[in-house]
Amino acid sequence: MVDLSTNYSFYMVPAAFTLCWLPAAYGHTLAGKNFDETNPRHTQAAVLRDDKMDKARKQRITRALSAMENGFESLGMFAGGVAAANYAGVDVYTLNLLTIEYVVSRVLYIFVYIVLCENGRLSILRTLSWLLGVVSMLALWIMAGMKAGA
């Protein structure tokens, strides 16, 4: 069992960063010949132009690349929240819970978005996992502000 009295919060930032690019690696692998190592940002356009690739695969690749973008969009807010909460002296146990919760929410988000969202009725799970991460990030900032007396 993990000892939550030891501060692991800073380790969650590189974990979150890694979770940002893993979906892209998956999407680029799934793209096959449409992935151009010299111009990887054009992968999605190449995939969409490929008339031999089935629609479900195209959509999965698109969702994988979108999951990467979504992760990077929130990474700065998360990393800043971790730094602010540590600087303000937020309780280590709480820091660990919130940062681990954020990373777990990203794992759930990626899985739900890429795999389960093939079924549109399950897309609410993507929103809920995203919301869990947002709440975790905001809680870091709010607790830092409260601890700092802001």
C-alpha positions in Angstrom: 0.0 0.0 0.0 1.2 3.5 -0.8 2.1 5.7 2.2 0.1 8.9 1.5 2.0 10.8 4.2 4.9 11.0 1.8 4.5 13.7 -0.8 4.0 12.2 -4.2 2.3 15.2 -5.8 5.2 16.4 -7.8 5.5 12.9 -9.4 2.0 13.2 -10.6 3.0 16.0 -13.0 5.3 13.9 -15.2 2.7 11.1 -14.9 0.0 13.5 -16.3 2.4 14.6 -19.0 3.0 11.0 -20.0 -0.7 10.4 -20.2 -0.9 13.3 -22.6 1.2 11.8 -25.3 0.2 8.1 -24.9 -3.1 8.5 -26.8 -1.2 10.2 -29.6 1.3 7.3 -29.8 -1.7 4.9 -30.0 -3.4 7.0 -32.6 -0.3 7.3 -34.7 0.3 3.6 -34.5 -3.3 2.9 -35.5 -2.9 5.4 -38.4 -0.3 3.1 -40.0 0.9 4.4 -43.3 -1.0 7.7 -42.8 1.5 8.6 -40.0 4.3 10.7 -41.4 7.2 10.9 -38.9 8.4 14.1 -40.6 5.1 15.8 -40.2 3.1 14.1 -37.4 0.6 16.9 -37.0 -0.9 16.1 -40.4 -1.7 12.6 -39.4 -5.4 13.3 -38.7 -5.9 15.0 -42.1 -4.2 12.1 -43.8 -6.4 9.6 -42.0 -9.5 11.5 -42.9 -8.5 11.5 -46.6 -7.8 7.7 -46.6 -10.7 6.2 -48.5 -9.6 2.6 -47.7 -9.7 3.0 -43.9 -13.0 2.2 -42.3 -15.0 4.9 -40.5 -14.7 3.4 -37.0 -10.9 3.3 -37.2 -10.8 6.9 -38.4 -13.0 8.0 -35.5 -10.9 6.1 -33.0 -7.7 7.8 -34.3 -9.4 11.2 -34.2 -10.6 10.6 -30.6 -7.0 9.4 -29.6 -5.5 12.6 -31.0 -8.2 14.7 -29.3 -7.5 13.0 -26.0 -3.9 14.1 -26.3 -4.9 17.7 -27.0 -7.3 17.7 -24.1 -4.6 16.5 -21.8 -2.2 19.2 -22.8 -4.9 21.8 -22.5 -5.3 21.1 -18.8 -1.7 20.1 -18.0 -0.5 23.7 -17.2 -3.4 24.3 -14.8 -2.7 21.0 -13.1 1.1 21.6 -12.8 0.5 25.1 -11.5 -2.0 23.9 -9.0 0.5 21.3 -7.7 3.2 23.9 -7.3 0.8 26.5 -5.7 -0.6 23.9 -3.2 2.9 22.7 -2.3 4.2 26.3 -1.9 1.2 27.2 0.3 1.7 24.2 2.5 -1.5 22.3 1.8 -1.6 19.0 3.8 0.4 16.3 2.1 -2.3 13.7 2.4 -4.8 16.0 0.6 -2.2 16.9 -2.0 -1.7 13.2 -2.8 -5.4 12.5 -2.9 -6.1 15.4 -5.3 -3.1 14.8 -7.6 -3.7 11.0 -7.8 -7.4 11.7 -8.4 -6.4 13.9 -11.3 -4.1 11.3 -12.9 -6.8 8.6 -12.4 -9.4 10.8 -14.0 -7.1 11.2 -17.0 -6.6 7.5 -17.3 -10.4 7.0 -17.2 -10.9 9.9 -19.6 -8.5 8.5 -22.2 -10.0 5.0 -22.0 -13.6 6.1 -22.1 -13.0 8.6 -24.9 -11.0 6.3 -27.2 -12.7 3.0 -26.5 -16.1 3.4 -25.0 -17.2 6.5 -26.9 -17.7 4.3 -30.0 -21.1 3.9 -28.3 -22.5 7.5 -28.2 -24.7 6.7 -25.2 -21.6 6.2 -23.1 -20.1 9.7 -23.9 -21.5 11.0 -20.6 -18.8 8.9 -18.9 -16.2 11.0 -20.8 -17.7 14.2 -19.5 -17.8 12.9 -15.9 -14.2 11.7 -16.0 -13.2 15.1 -17.4 -15.2 16.8 -14.7 -13.5 14.8 -12.0 -10.1 16.1 -13.2 -11.3 19.7 -13.4 -12.6 19.5 -9.8 -9.3 18.1 -8.7 -7.4 20.9 -10.4 -9.6 23.6 -9.0 -9.5 22.1 -5.5 -5.7 22.4 -5.6 -5.9 26.1 -6.4 -8.7 26.8 -3.9 -6.9 24.9 -1.1 -3.7 26.8 -1.9 -5.5 30.1 -1.7 -7.2 29.2 1.5 -3.9 28.0 3.1 -2.1 31.2 1.9 -4.9 33.3 3.4 -5.9 34.8 0.0 
